[in-house]
Amino acid sequence: MKRNLFAALSGGLFGLGLLISGMVDTTKVQGWLDIFGAWDPTLAFVMGGAIIPMAIAWRVAARRRVAVLGNALPEPPAQRLSTRLIVGSLLFGAGWGLAGLCPGPAMASLSFGGLGGLVFMLAMMAGMGIAPVFNARAPQPKTA
């Protein structure tokens, strides 16, 4: 029960931050990504406002054995680049640049994004459903 309450509070705070920062406004996001055109640097402050506290949180979490609510902390992610990571990052960035939305803002924009927001969300969900099929067919990376 306590975990669900904290998850709801965290999700609500995240959504409020997206709304206040303008991350749900596709034209603002595309303006941030348009560095050779009408570049809008204001989202750099949003990125910094997210990266700095997260860097501190990772440092604090590295010293802890359990999470604040008593659950085990997950293992840190691998620190190596893989083809899947690079291709996934490129696809994510291309989708973000074309649509001006990524998963969090896409969910937040469902309430006001109209047909475009719904189409994006359906396409994103389809991609998430198709990805395991491609991953299963891909050659497995060699481990050293």
N, CA, C and O atoms as CSV, one atom per row, in Angstrom:
chain,resi,resn,atom,element,x,y,z
A,1,MET,N,N,0.819,-1.196,0.000
A,1,MET,CA,C,0.000,0.000,0.000
A,1,MET,C,C,0.866,1.264,0.000
A,1,MET,O,O,0.625,2.202,-0.760
A,2,LYS,N,N,1.888,1.263,0.881
A,2,LYS,CA,C,2.770,2.422,0.974
A,2,LYS,C,C,3.527,2.629,-0.342
A,2,LYS,O,O,3.725,3.760,-0.786
A,3,ARG,N,N,3.944,1.523,-0.952
A,3,ARG,CA,C,4.682,1.611,-2.212
A,3,ARG,C,C,3.796,2.222,-3.307
A,3,ARG,O,O,4.256,3.074,-4.067
A,4,ASN,N,N,2.542,1.797,-3.391
A,4,ASN,CA,C,1.621,2.340,-4.396
A,4,ASN,C,C,1.353,3.825,-4.169
A,4,ASN,O,O,1.233,4.591,-5.125
A,5,LEU,N,N,1.261,4.226,-2.911
A,5,LEU,CA,C,1.048,5.635,-2.595
A,5,LEU,C,C,2.237,6.469,-3.067
A,5,LEU,O,O,2.056,7.516,-3.689
A,6,PHE,N,N,3.454,6.005,-2.770
A,6,PHE,CA,C,4.642,6.736,-3.212
A,6,PHE,C,C,4.776,6.733,-4.739
A,6,PHE,O,O,5.231,7.714,-5.327
A,7,ALA,N,N,4.379,5.629,-5.374
A,7,ALA,CA,C,4.408,5.577,-6.839
A,7,ALA,C,C,3.429,6.589,-7.423
A,7,ALA,O,O,3.758,7.285,-8.384
A,8,ALA,N,N,2.231,6.679,-6.854
A,8,ALA,CA,C,1.237,7.645,-7.342
A,8,ALA,C,C,1.718,9.076,-7.117
A,8,ALA,O,O,1.573,9.923,-7.999
A,9,LEU,N,N,2.283,9.350,-5.955
A,9,LEU,CA,C,2.800,10.696,-5.676
A,9,LEU,C,C,3.954,11.045,-6.614
A,9,LEU,O,O,4.023,12.159,-7.132
A,10,SER,N,N,4.853,10.093,-6.828
A,10,SER,CA,C,5.994,10.330,-7.729
A,10,SER,C,C,5.519,10.572,-9.154
A,10,SER,O,O,5.989,11.495,-9.818
A,11,GLY,N,N,4.585,9.745,-9.628
A,11,GLY,CA,C,4.044,9.918,-10.976
A,11,GLY,C,C,3.324,11.244,-11.135
A,11,GLY,O,O,3.461,11.909,-12.162
A,12,GLY,N,N,2.560,11.632,-10.126
A,12,GLY,CA,C,1.867,12.921,-10.171
A,12,GLY,C,C,2.841,14.086,-10.196
A,12,GLY,O,O,2.651,15.049,-10.939
A,13,LEU,N,N,3.888,13.993,-9.378
A,13,LEU,CA,C,4.907,15.049,-9.353
A,13,LEU,C,C,5.639,15.124,-10.691
A,13,LEU,O,O,5.921,16.215,-11.187
A,14,PHE,N,N,5.947,13.965,-11.273
A,14,PHE,CA,C,6.600,13.919,-12.578
A,14,PHE,C,C,5.708,14.562,-13.648
A,14,PHE,O,O,6.173,15.383,-14.438
A,15,GLY,N,N,4.433,14.184,-13.667
A,15,GLY,CA,C,3.497,14.759,-14.637
A,15,GLY,C,C,3.347,16.256,-14.472
A,15,GLY,O,O,3.295,16.986,-15.462
A,16,LEU,N,N,3.275,16.729,-13.225
A,16,LEU,CA,C,3.181,18.165,-12.969
A,16,LEU,C,C,4.434,18.878,-13.469
A,16,LEU,O,O,4.351,19.959,-14.052
A,17,GLY,N,N,5.596,18.264,-13.238
A,17,GLY,CA,C,6.840,18.846,-13.739
A,17,GLY,C,C,6.864,18.933,-15.255
A,17,GLY,O,O,7.332,19.923,-15.816
A,18,LEU,N,N,6.357,17.892,-15.926
A,18,LEU,CA,C,6.283,17.917,-17.392
A,18,LEU,C,C,5.387,19.050,-17.870
A,18,LEU,O,O,5.713,19.754,-18.826
A,19,LEU,N,N,4.263,19.216,-17.201
A,19,LEU,CA,C,3.307,20.254,-17.591
A,19,LEU,C,C,3.884,21.646,-17.366
A,19,LEU,O,O,3.821,22.496,-18.255
A,20,ILE,N,N,4.444,21.883,-16.184
A,20,ILE,CA,C,4.995,23.203,-15.857
A,20,ILE,C,C,6.183,23.551,-16.757
A,20,ILE,O,O,6.339,24.700,-17.170
A,21,SER,N,N,7.016,22.554,-17.057
A,21,SER,CA,C,8.224,22.807,-17.844
A,21,SER,C,C,7.954,23.001,-19.332
A,21,SER,O,O,8.813,23.505,-20.055
A,22,GLY,N,N,6.783,22.609,-19.791
A,22,GLY,CA,C,6.476,22.727,-21.211
A,22,GLY,C,C,6.850,21.503,-22.017
A,22,GLY,O,O,6.779,21.533,-23.245
A,23,MET,N,N,7.246,20.424,-21.360
A,23,MET,CA,C,7.654,19.215,-22.083
A,23,MET,C,C,6.484,18.542,-22.799
A,23,MET,O,O,6.709,17.689,-23.658
A,24,VAL,N,N,5.255,18.897,-22.474
A,24,VAL,CA,C,4.109,18.315,-23.174
A,24,VAL,C,C,3.708,19.157,-24.383
A,24,VAL,O,O,2.802,18.780,-25.126
A,25,ASP,N,N,4.373,20.285,-24.582
A,25,ASP,CA,C,4.112,21.149,-25.744
A,25,ASP,C,C,5.050,20.731,-26.872
A,25,ASP,O,O,6.250,21.001,-26.831
A,26,THR,N,N,4.485,20.069,-27.874
A,26,THR,CA,C,5.322,19.521,-28.951
A,26,THR,C,C,6.117,20.596,-29.685
A,26,THR,O,O,7.243,20.338,-30.111
A,27,THR,N,N,5.560,21.793,-29.843
A,27,THR,CA,C,6.295,22.844,-30.556
A,27,THR,C,C,7.491,23.320,-29.739
A,27,THR,O,O,8.525,23.676,-30.304
A,28,LYS,N,N,7.359,23.330,-28.421
A,28,LYS,CA,C,8.484,23.730,-27.567
A,28,LYS,C,C,9.599,22.686,-27.638
A,28,LYS,O,O,10.778,23.029,-27.727
A,29,VAL,N,N,9.215,21.416,-27.598
A,29,VAL,CA,C,10.207,20.341,-27.680
A,29,VAL,C,C,10.901,20.367,-29.042
A,29,VAL,O,O,12.124,20.248,-29.112
A,30,GLN,N,N,10.146,20.518,-30.109
A,30,GLN,CA,C,10.753,20.567,-31.435
A,30,GLN,C,C,11.626,21.807,-31.592
A,30,GLN,O,O,12.627,21.768,-32.307
A,31,GLY,N,N,11.260,22.912,-30.930
A,31,GLY,CA,C,12.108,24.107,-30.929
A,31,GLY,C,C,13.426,23.855,-30.225
A,31,GLY,O,O,14.458,24.390,-30.630
A,32,TRP,N,N,13.406,23.038,-29.164
A,32,TRP,CA,C,14.633,22.665,-28.449
A,32,TRP,C,C,15.537,21.836,-29.348
A,32,TRP,O,O,16.758,21.987,-29.313
A,33,LEU,N,N,14.941,20.958,-30.157
A,33,LEU,CA,C,15.723,20.062,-31.005
A,33,LEU,C,C,16.173,20.721,-32.312
A,33,LEU,O,O,17.042,20.184,-32.999
A,34,ASP,N,N,15.602,21.864,-32.662
A,34,ASP,CA,C,15.909,22.550,-33.925
A,34,ASP,C,C,17.095,23.498,-33.732
A,34,ASP,O,O,16.930,24.718,-33.741
A,35,ILE,N,N,18.295,22.928,-33.558
A,35,ILE,CA,C,19.454,23.764,-33.242
A,35,ILE,C,C,19.929,24.626,-34.417
A,35,ILE,O,O,20.651,25.601,-34.209
A,36,PHE,N,N,19.535,24.282,-35.642
A,36,PHE,CA,C,19.954,25.076,-36.798
A,36,PHE,C,C,18.852,25.992,-37.292
A,36,PHE,O,O,19.024,26.666,-38.308
A,37,GLY,N,N,17.728,26.032,-36.599
A,37,GLY,CA,C,16.601,26.873,-36.999
A,37,GLY,C,C,16.219,27.813,-35.863
A,37,GLY,O,O,17.048,28.561,-35.346
A,38,ALA,N,N,14.959,27.758,-35.491
A,38,ALA,CA,C,14.442,28.608,-34.413
A,38,ALA,C,C,14.652,27.902,-33.079
A,38,ALA,O,O,13.696,27.459,-32.443
A,39,TRP,N,N,15.911,27.802,-32.664
A,39,TRP,CA,C,16.264,27.047,-31.464
A,39,TRP,C,C,15.722,27.715,-30.216
A,39,TRP,O,O,15.846,28.929,-30.050
A,40,ASP,N,N,15.118,26.921,-29.331
A,40,ASP,CA,C,14.584,27.388,-28.060
A,40,ASP,C,C,15.361,26.681,-26.946
A,40,ASP,O,O,15.089,25.515,-26.659
A,41,PRO,N,N,16.324,27.362,-26.313
A,41,PRO,CA,C,17.187,26.703,-25.332
A,41,PRO,C,C,16.567,26.513,-23.945
A,41,PRO,O,O,17.235,25.985,-23.057
A,42,THR,N,N,15.319,26.924,-23.730
A,42,THR,CA,C,14.752,26.888,-22.378
A,42,THR,C,C,14.661,25.483,-21.798
A,42,THR,O,O,14.722,25.325,-20.579
A,43,LEU,N,N,14.516,24.464,-22.630
A,43,LEU,CA,C,14.425,23.111,-22.091
A,43,LEU,C,C,15.761,22.599,-21.573
A,43,LEU,O,O,15.810,21.551,-20.929
A,44,ALA,N,N,16.840,23.317,-21.841
A,44,ALA,CA,C,18.138,22.948,-21.258
A,44,ALA,C,C,18.062,23.052,-19.735
A,44,ALA,O,O,18.684,22.262,-19.025
A,45,PHE,N,N,17.305,24.018,-19.238
A,45,PHE,CA,C,17.133,24.156,-17.792
A,45,PHE,C,C,16.314,22.996,-17.233
A,45,PHE,O,O,16.548,22.544,-16.112
A,46,VAL,N,N,15.358,22.521,-18.015
A,46,VAL,CA,C,14.572,21.360,-17.598
A,46,VAL,C,C,15.482,20.138,-17.530
A,46,VAL,O,O,15.430,19.373,-16.567
A,47,MET,N,N,16.317,19.953,-18.555
A,47,MET,CA,C,17.246,18.821,-18.570
A,47,MET,C,C,18.198,18.893,-17.375
A,47,MET,O,O,18.412,17.896,-16.685
A,48,GLY,N,N,18.766,20.070,-17.137
A,48,GLY,CA,C,19.660,20.243,-15.998
A,48,GLY,C,C,18.934,20.006,-14.680
A,48,GLY,O,O,19.481,19.413,-13.750
A,49,GLY,N,N,17.703,20.476,-14.618
A,49,GLY,CA,C,16.896,20.282,-13.416
A,49,GLY,C,C,16.548,18.824,-13.174
A,49,GLY,O,O,16.173,18.456,-12.061
A,50,ALA,N,N,16.663,17.995,-14.189
A,50,ALA,CA,C,16.415,16.560,-14.039
A,50,ALA,C,C,17.724,15.793,-13.836
A,50,ALA,O,O,17.787,14.879,-13.015
A,51,ILE,N,N,18.748,16.158,-14.569
A,51,ILE,CA,C,20.010,15.411,-14.530
A,51,ILE,C,C,20.744,15.616,-13.202
A,51,ILE,O,O,21.264,14.655,-12.634
A,52,ILE,N,N,20.792,16.829,-12.712
A,52,ILE,CA,C,21.547,17.109,-11.480
A,52,ILE,C,C,20.984,16.344,-10.277
A,52,ILE,O,O,21.746,15.659,-9.595
A,53,PRO,N,N,19.667,16.436,-9.988
A,53,PRO,CA,C,19.172,15.653,-8.843
A,53,PRO,C,C,19.307,14.144,-9.040
A,53,PRO,O,O,19.529,13.411,-8.077
A,54,MET,N,N,19.174,13.676,-10.283
A,54,MET,CA,C,19.302,12.241,-10.523
A,54,MET,C,C,20.733,11.779,-10.304
A,54,MET,O,O,20.953,10.683,-9.788
A,55,ALA,N,N,21.710,12.594,-10.685
A,55,ALA,CA,C,23.112,12.245,-10.445
A,55,ALA,C,C,23.375,12.133,-8.941
A,55,ALA,O,O,24.092,11.237,-8.497
A,56,ILE,N,N,22.795,13.039,-8.170
A,56,ILE,CA,C,22.947,12.983,-6.711
A,56,ILE,C,C,22.248,11.736,-6.164
A,56,ILE,O,O,22.787,11.046,-5.299
A,57,ALA,N,N,21.050,11.453,-6.671
A,57,ALA,CA,C,20.297,10.280,-6.202
A,57,ALA,C,C,21.060,8.984,-6.481
A,57,ALA,O,O,21.058,8.081,-5.645
A,58,TRP,N,N,21.707,8.878,-7.633
A,58,TRP,CA,C,22.488,7.671,-7.946
A,58,TRP,C,C,23.659,7.527,-6.984
A,58,TRP,O,O,23.993,6.416,-6.573
A,59,ARG,N,N,24.289,8.657,-6.620
A,59,ARG,CA,C,25.424,8.606,-5.676
A,59,ARG,C,C,24.954,8.141,-4.304
A,59,ARG,O,O,25.607,7.319,-3.661
A,60,VAL,N,N,23.815,8.672,-3.860
A,60,VAL,CA,C,23.271,8.276,-2.560
A,60,VAL,C,C,22.854,6.809,-2.592
A,60,VAL,O,O,23.138,6.063,-1.655
A,61,ALA,N,N,22.179,6.390,-3.668
A,61,ALA,CA,C,21.710,5.003,-3.785
A,61,ALA,C,C,22.872,4.017,-3.812
A,61,ALA,O,O,22.731,2.887,-3.344
A,62,ALA,N,N,24.007,4.422,-4.347
A,62,ALA,CA,C,25.167,3.524,-4.411
A,62,ALA,C,C,25.675,3.158,-3.023
A,62,ALA,O,O,26.310,2.119,-2.845
A,63,ARG,N,N,25.399,4.004,-2.046
A,63,ARG,CA,C,25.855,3.745,-0.675
A,63,ARG,C,C,24.829,2.982,0.165
A,63,ARG,O,O,25.130,2.565,1.284
A,64,ARG,N,N,23.635,2.802,-0.365
A,64,ARG,CA,C,22.557,2.157,0.389
A,64,ARG,C,C,22.422,0.686,0.001
A,64,ARG,O,O,22.772,0.290,-1.110
A,65,ARG,N,N,21.916,-0.105,0.922
A,65,ARG,CA,C,21.652,-1.523,0.653
A,65,ARG,C,C,20.184,-1.739,0.275
A,65,ARG,O,O,19.868,-2.637,-0.505
A,66,VAL,N,N,19.293,-0.918,0.827
A,66,VAL,CA,C,17.858,-1.035,0.532
A,66,VAL,C,C,17.301,0.345,0.217
A,66,VAL,O,O,17.871,1.367,0.599
A,67,ALA,N,N,16.172,0.352,-0.488
A,67,ALA,CA,C,15.497,1.602,-0.830
A,67,ALA,C,C,14.840,2.197,0.420
A,67,ALA,O,O,14.767,1.540,1.458
A,68,VAL,N,N,14.375,3.408,0.320
A,68,VAL,CA,C,13.738,4.097,1.440
A,68,VAL,C,C,12.557,3.296,1.975
A,68,VAL,O,O,12.335,3.263,3.186
A,69,LEU,N,N,11.798,2.653,1.099
A,69,LEU,CA,C,10.637,1.872,1.518
A,69,LEU,C,C,10.989,0.445,1.911
A,69,LEU,O,O,10.091,-0.344,2.205
A,70,GLY,N,N,12.276,0.089,1.924
A,70,GLY,CA,C,12.709,-1.216,2.387
A,70,GLY,C,C,12.906,-2.264,1.302
A,70,GLY,O,O,13.355,-3.370,1.602
A,71,ASN,N,N,12.590,-1.955,0.073
A,71,ASN,CA,C,12.773,-2.912,-1.024
A,71,ASN,C,C,14.238,-2.960,-1.436
A,71,ASN,O,O,14.996,-2.019,-1.199
A,72,ALA,N,N,14.623,-4.064,-2.053
A,72,ALA,CA,C,15.991,-4.189,-2.563
A,72,ALA,C,C,16.187,-3.209,-3.725
A,72,ALA,O,O,15.281,-2.993,-4.530
A,73,LEU,N,N,17.362,-2.635,-3.795
A,73,LEU,CA,C,17.688,-1.735,-4.901
A,73,LEU,C,C,18.108,-2.560,-6.115
A,73,LEU,O,O,18.800,-3.567,-5.960
A,74,PRO,N,N,17.708,-2.158,-7.310
A,74,PRO,CA,C,18.142,-2.907,-8.498
A,74,PRO,C,C,19.631,-2.703,-8.751
A,74,PRO,O,O,20.233,-1.727,-8.302
A,75,GLU,N,N,20.199,-3.643,-9.475
A,75,GLU,CA,C,21.607,-3.516,-9.858
A,75,GLU,C,C,21.760,-2.331,-10.810
A,75,GLU,O,O,20.868,-2.077,-11.620
A,76,PRO,N,N,22.869,-1.606,-10.728
A,76,PRO,CA,C,23.098,-0.515,-11.682
A,76,PRO,C,C,23.171,-1.067,-13.106
A,76,PRO,O,O,23.593,-2.206,-13.306
A,77,PRO,N,N,22.767,-0.277,-14.088
A,77,PRO,CA,C,22.828,-0.750,-15.472
A,77,PRO,C,C,24.265,-0.945,-15.940
A,77,PRO,O,O,25.195,-0.341,-15.405
A,78,ALA,N,N,24.430,-1.796,-16.945
A,78,ALA,CA,C,25.755,-2.050,-17.524
A,78,ALA,C,C,26.314,-0.752,-18.101
A,78,ALA,O,O,25.571,0.086,-18.613
A,79,GLN,N,N,27.608,-0.603,-18.011
A,79,GLN,CA,C,28.274,0.612,-18.473
A,79,GLN,C,C,28.911,0.419,-19.846
A,79,GLN,O,O,29.952,1.012,-20.131
A,80,ARG,N,N,28.303,-0.398,-20.697
A,80,ARG,CA,C,28.898,-0.620,-22.016
A,80,ARG,C,C,27.886,-0.304,-23.104
A,80,ARG,O,O,26.678,-0.462,-22.926
A,81,LEU,N,N,28.410,0.143,-24.228
A,81,LEU,CA,C,27.569,0.439,-25.380
A,81,LEU,C,C,27.342,-0.833,-26.177
A,81,LEU,O,O,28.254,-1.641,-26.359
A,82,SER,N,N,26.127,-0.998,-26.644
A,82,SER,CA,C,25.811,-2.140,-27.497
A,82,SER,C,C,25.093,-1.605,-28.734
A,82,SER,O,O,24.609,-0.473,-28.748
A,83,THR,N,N,25.035,-2.431,-29.757
A,83,THR,CA,C,24.328,-2.041,-30.976
A,83,THR,C,C,22.866,-1.769,-30.663
A,83,THR,O,O,22.296,-0.805,-31.175
A,84,ARG,N,N,22.251,-2.600,-29.833
A,84,ARG,CA,C,20.849,-2.397,-29.469
A,84,ARG,C,C,20.640,-1.063,-28.781
A,84,ARG,O,O,19.659,-0.374,-29.061
A,85,LEU,N,N,21.548,-0.681,-27.880
A,85,LEU,CA,C,21.421,0.589,-27.182
A,85,LEU,C,C,21.540,1.758,-28.159
A,85,LEU,O,O,20.762,2.709,-28.088
A,86,ILE,N,N,22.500,1.690,-29.056
A,86,ILE,CA,C,22.720,2.781,-30.017
A,86,ILE,C,C,21.537,2.896,-30.975
A,86,ILE,O,O,21.035,3.997,-31.203
A,87,VAL,N,N,21.084,1.774,-31.539
A,87,VAL,CA,C,19.945,1.806,-32.469
A,87,VAL,C,C,18.688,2.281,-31.740
A,87,VAL,O,O,17.929,3.090,-32.272
A,88,GLY,N,N,18.471,1.784,-30.534
A,88,GLY,CA,C,17.306,2.218,-29.755
A,88,GLY,C,C,17.341,3.704,-29.460
A,88,GLY,O,O,16.316,4.381,-29.529
A,89,SER,N,N,18.517,4.213,-29.132
A,89,SER,CA,C,18.662,5.645,-28.856
A,89,SER,C,C,18.382,6.477,-30.097
A,89,SER,O,O,17.733,7.521,-30.024
A,90,LEU,N,N,18.877,6.007,-31.237
A,90,LEU,CA,C,18.627,6.729,-32.492
A,90,LEU,C,C,17.142,6.737,-32.844
A,90,LEU,O,O,16.607,7.763,-33.265
A,91,LEU,N,N,16.478,5.600,-32.673
A,91,LEU,CA,C,15.041,5.529,-32.948
A,91,LEU,C,C,14.246,6.406,-31.983
A,91,LEU,O,O,13.309,7.093,-32.390
A,92,PHE,N,N,14.618,6.380,-30.716
A,92,PHE,CA,C,13.952,7.222,-29.723
A,92,PHE,C,C,14.112,8.692,-30.094
A,92,PHE,O,O,13.136,9.442,-30.104
A,93,GLY,N,N,15.332,9.101,-30.398
A,93,GLY,CA,C,15.595,10.494,-30.753
A,93,GLY,C,C,14.872,10.921,-32.018
A,93,GLY,O,O,14.345,12.031,-32.091
A,94,ALA,N,N,14.844,10.043,-33.014
A,94,ALA,CA,C,14.131,10.375,-34.258
A,94,ALA,C,C,12.640,10.540,-33.990
A,94,ALA,O,O,12.017,11.475,-34.493
A,95,GLY,N,N,12.072,9.645,-33.208
A,95,GLY,CA,C,10.650,9.753,-32.875
A,95,GLY,C,C,10.359,10.997,-32.065
A,95,GLY,O,O,9.342,11.656,-32.282
A,96,TRP,N,N,11.239,11.328,-31.133
A,96,TRP,CA,C,11.071,12.512,-30.300
A,96,TRP,C,C,11.130,13.766,-31.166
A,96,TRP,O,O,10.332,14.688,-30.991
A,97,GLY,N,N,12.080,13.796,-32.102
A,97,GLY,CA,C,12.210,14.963,-32.973
A,97,GLY,C,C,11.048,15.119,-33.939
A,97,GLY,O,O,10.594,16.236,-34.191
A,98,LEU,N,N,10.564,14.011,-34.479
A,98,LEU,CA,C,9.461,14.080,-35.438
A,98,LEU,C,C,8.133,14.425,-34.772
A,98,LEU,O,O,7.366,15.236,-35.293
A,99,ALA,N,N,7.863,13.816,-33.630
A,99,ALA,CA,C,6.565,13.997,-32.980
A,99,ALA,C,C,6.594,15.058,-31.881
A,99,ALA,O,O,5.557,15.628,-31.543
A,100,GLY,N,N,7.780,15.326,-31.322
A,100,GLY,CA,C,7.867,16.267,-30.216
A,100,GLY,C,C,7.396,15.666,-28.903
A,100,GLY,O,O,7.152,16.392,-27.939
A,101,LEU,N,N,7.266,14.355,-28.858
A,101,LEU,CA,C,6.806,13.665,-27.652
A,101,LEU,C,C,7.708,12.479,-27.355
A,101,LEU,O,O,8.248,11.849,-28.264
A,102,CYS,N,N,7.864,12.184,-26.076
A,102,CYS,CA,C,8.466,10.941,-25.640
A,102,CYS,C,C,7.462,10.289,-24.687
A,102,CYS,O,O,6.423,10.890,-24.417
A,103,PRO,N,N,7.722,9.096,-24.172
A,103,PRO,CA,C,6.674,8.369,-23.443
A,103,PRO,C,C,5.984,9.126,-22.313
A,103,PRO,O,O,4.756,9.106,-22.238
A,104,GLY,N,N,6.725,9.788,-21.436
A,104,GLY,CA,C,6.095,10.506,-20.319
A,104,GLY,C,C,5.160,11.613,-20.786
A,104,GLY,O,O,3.982,11.609,-20.428
A,105,PRO,N,N,5.658,12.565,-21.581
A,105,PRO,CA,C,4.779,13.611,-22.091
A,105,PRO,C,C,3.647,13.077,-22.968
A,105,PRO,O,O,2.566,13.665,-22.999
A,106,ALA,N,N,3.877,11.981,-23.676
A,106,ALA,CA,C,2.804,11.404,-24.501
A,106,ALA,C,C,1.641,10.975,-23.618
A,106,ALA,O,O,0.482,11.210,-23.961
A,107,MET,N,N,1.938,10.348,-22.484
A,107,MET,CA,C,0.875,9.944,-21.569
A,107,MET,C,C,0.188,11.164,-20.981
A,107,MET,O,O,-1.037,11.190,-20.857
A,108,ALA,N,N,0.971,12.177,-20.619
A,108,ALA,CA,C,0.388,13.389,-20.046
A,108,ALA,C,C,-0.478,14.116,-21.061
A,108,ALA,O,O,-1.475,14.735,-20.689
A,109,SER,N,N,-0.115,14.052,-22.340
A,109,SER,CA,C,-0.862,14.781,-23.366
A,109,SER,C,C,-2.114,14.053,-23.841
A,109,SER,O,O,-2.876,14.607,-24.634
A,110,LEU,N,N,-2.344,12.834,-23.380
A,110,LEU,CA,C,-3.550,12.112,-23.801
A,110,LEU,C,C,-4.817,12.874,-23.453
A,110,LEU,O,O,-5.819,12.768,-24.159
A,111,SER,N,N,-4.781,13.641,-22.371
A,111,SER,CA,C,-5.983,14.358,-21.957
A,111,SER,C,C,-6.260,15.590,-22.812
A,111,SER,O,O,-7.388,16.083,-22.815
A,112,PHE,N,N,-5.276,16.096,-23.528
A,112,PHE,CA,C,-5.495,17.296,-24.339
A,112,PHE,C,C,-4.835,17.246,-25.705
A,112,PHE,O,O,-4.931,18.214,-26.460
A,113,GLY,N,N,-4.173,16.160,-26.044
A,113,GLY,CA,C,-3.414,16.073,-27.287
A,113,GLY,C,C,-4.244,15.780,-28.521
A,113,GLY,O,O,-3.721,15.796,-29.636
A,114,GLY,N,N,-5.518,15.515,-28.342
A,114,GLY,CA,C,-6.370,15.252,-29.488
A,114,GLY,C,C,-5.995,13.970,-30.200
A,114,GLY,O,O,-5.378,13.079,-29.615
A,115,LEU,N,N,-6.369,13.879,-31.462
A,115,LEU,CA,C,-6.139,12.690,-32.263
A,115,LEU,C,C,-4.645,12.419,-32.452
A,115,LEU,O,O,-4.223,11.262,-32.447
A,116,GLY,N,N,-3.848,13.466,-32.617
A,116,GLY,CA,C,-2.406,13.287,-32.802
A,116,GLY,C,C,-1.751,12.613,-31.607
A,116,GLY,O,O,-0.912,11.728,-31.773
A,117,GLY,N,N,-2.131,13.029,-30.399
A,117,GLY,CA,C,-1.584,12.408,-29.190
A,117,GLY,C,C,-1.994,10.957,-29.067
A,117,GLY,O,O,-1.201,10.115,-28.646
A,118,LEU,N,N,-3.241,10.659,-29.437
A,118,LEU,CA,C,-3.728,9.284,-29.374
A,118,LEU,C,C,-3.010,8.407,-30.389
A,118,LEU,O,O,-2.629,7.279,-30.074
A,119,VAL,N,N,-2.821,8.911,-31.603
A,119,VAL,CA,C,-2.123,8.150,-32.641
A,119,VAL,C,C,-0.685,7.876,-32.200
A,119,VAL,O,O,-0.185,6.763,-32.370
A,120,PHE,N,N,-0.018,8.889,-31.632
A,120,PHE,CA,C,1.352,8.690,-31.150
A,120,PHE,C,C,1.383,7.605,-30.088
A,120,PHE,O,O,2.230,6.713,-30.137
A,121,MET,N,N,0.465,7.673,-29.128
A,121,MET,CA,C,0.446,6.701,-28.036
A,121,MET,C,C,0.210,5.291,-28.563
A,121,MET,O,O,0.869,4.348,-28.122
A,122,LEU,N,N,-0.731,5.134,-29.510
A,122,LEU,CA,C,-0.993,3.815,-30.087
A,122,LEU,C,C,0.231,3.288,-30.843
A,122,LEU,O,O,0.568,2.108,-30.745
A,123,ALA,N,N,0.889,4.170,-31.595
A,123,ALA,CA,C,2.094,3.765,-32.341
A,123,ALA,C,C,3.218,3.383,-31.385
A,123,ALA,O,O,3.947,2.421,-31.629
A,124,MET,N,N,3.356,4.136,-30.298
A,124,MET,CA,C,4.390,3.819,-29.317
A,124,MET,C,C,4.114,2.467,-28.666
A,124,MET,O,O,5.033,1.668,-28.480
A,125,MET,N,N,2.864,2.209,-28.323
A,125,MET,CA,C,2.501,0.931,-27.712
A,125,MET,C,C,2.712,-0.224,-28.696
A,125,MET,O,O,3.136,-1.309,-28.300
A,126,ALA,N,N,2.415,0.012,-29.975
A,126,ALA,CA,C,2.653,-1.024,-30.982
A,126,ALA,C,C,4.146,-1.321,-31.089
A,126,ALA,O,O,4.546,-2.482,-31.174
A,127,GLY,N,N,4.968,-0.273,-31.084
A,127,GLY,CA,C,6.421,-0.463,-31.121
A,127,GLY,C,C,6.926,-1.230,-29.920
A,127,GLY,O,O,7.821,-2.066,-30.043
A,128,MET,N,N,6.359,-0.952,-28.759
A,128,MET,CA,C,6.757,-1.668,-27.544
A,128,MET,C,C,6.340,-3.139,-27.618
A,128,MET,O,O,7.010,-4.011,-27.065
A,129,GLY,N,N,5.228,-3.404,-28.307
A,129,GLY,CA,C,4.788,-4.782,-28.467
A,129,GLY,C,C,5.596,-5.548,-29.499
A,129,GLY,O,O,5.803,-6.753,-29.362
A,130,ILE,N,N,6.052,-4.850,-30.531
A,130,ILE,CA,C,6.813,-5.480,-31.610
A,130,ILE,C,C,8.280,-5.691,-31.221
A,130,ILE,O,O,8.908,-6.639,-31.693
A,131,ALA,N,N,8.826,-4.834,-30.381
A,131,ALA,CA,C,10.250,-4.889,-30.024
A,131,ALA,C,C,10.701,-6.257,-29.522
A,131,ALA,O,O,11.763,-6.722,-29.935
A,132,PRO,N,N,9.937,-6.929,-28.641
A,132,PRO,CA,C,10.408,-8.252,-28.190
A,132,PRO,C,C,10.545,-9.271,-29.326
A,132,PRO,O,O,11.397,-10.157,-29.259
A,133,VAL,N,N,9.724,-9.154,-30.356
A,133,VAL,CA,C,9.822,-10.061,-31.503
A,133,VAL,C,C,11.158,-9.854,-32.211
A,133,VAL,O,O,11.844,-10.820,-32.548
A,134,PHE,N,N,11.525,-8.590,-32.436
A,134,PHE,CA,C,12.801,-8.298,-33.082
A,134,PHE,C,C,13.968,-8.691,-32.184
A,134,PHE,O,O,14.978,-9.198,-32.672
A,135,ASN,N,N,13.842,-8.464,-30.887
A,135,ASN,CA,C,14.912,-8.829,-29.949
A,135,ASN,C,C,15.124,-10.341,-29.919
A,135,ASN,O,O,16.258,-10.805,-29.801
A,136,ALA,N,N,14.050,-11.104,-30.023
A,136,ALA,CA,C,14.175,-12.567,-29.988
A,136,ALA,C,C,14.879,-13.084,-31.243
A,136,ALA,O,O,15.574,-14.098,-31.193
A,137,ARG,N,N,14.699,-12.390,-32.362
A,137,ARG,CA,C,15.308,-12.824,-33.622
A,137,ARG,C,C,16.744,-12.312,-33.780
A,137,ARG,O,O,17.509,-12.854,-34.578
A,138,ALA,N,N,17.103,-11.299,-33.046
A,138,ALA,CA,C,18.444,-10.707,-33.180
A,138,ALA,C,C,19.493,-11.657,-32.615
A,138,ALA,O,O,19.237,-12.360,-31.638
A,139,PRO,N,N,20.667,-11.678,-33.227
A,139,PRO,CA,C,21.743,-12.497,-32.672
A,139,PRO,C,C,22.100,-11.997,-31.278
A,139,PRO,O,O,22.150,-10.792,-31.032
A,140,GLN,N,N,22.347,-12.935,-30.373
A,140,GLN,CA,C,22.691,-12.582,-29.007
A,140,GLN,C,C,24.131,-12.089,-28.955
A,140,GLN,O,O,25.014,-12.665,-29.592
A,141,PRO,N,N,24.372,-10.996,-28.179
A,141,PRO,CA,C,25.740,-10.494,-28.081
A,141,PRO,C,C,26.642,-11.484,-27.363
A,141,PRO,O,O,26.223,-12.205,-26.457
A,142,LYS,N,N,27.890,-11.493,-27.797
A,142,LYS,CA,C,28.872,-12.382,-27.168
A,142,LYS,C,C,29.298,-11.777,-25.838
A,142,LYS,O,O,29.475,-10.564,-25.725
A,143,THR,N,N,29.459,-12.615,-24.855
A,143,THR,CA,C,29.924,-12.134,-23.542
A,143,THR,C,C,31.383,-12.498,-23.380
A,143,THR,O,O,31.834,-13.558,-23.815
A,144,ALA,N,N,32.101,-11.607,-22.750
A,144,ALA,CA,C,33.542,-11.831,-22.568
A,144,ALA,C,C,33.822,-12.522,-21.266
A,144,ALA,O,O,34.980,-12.790,-20.946
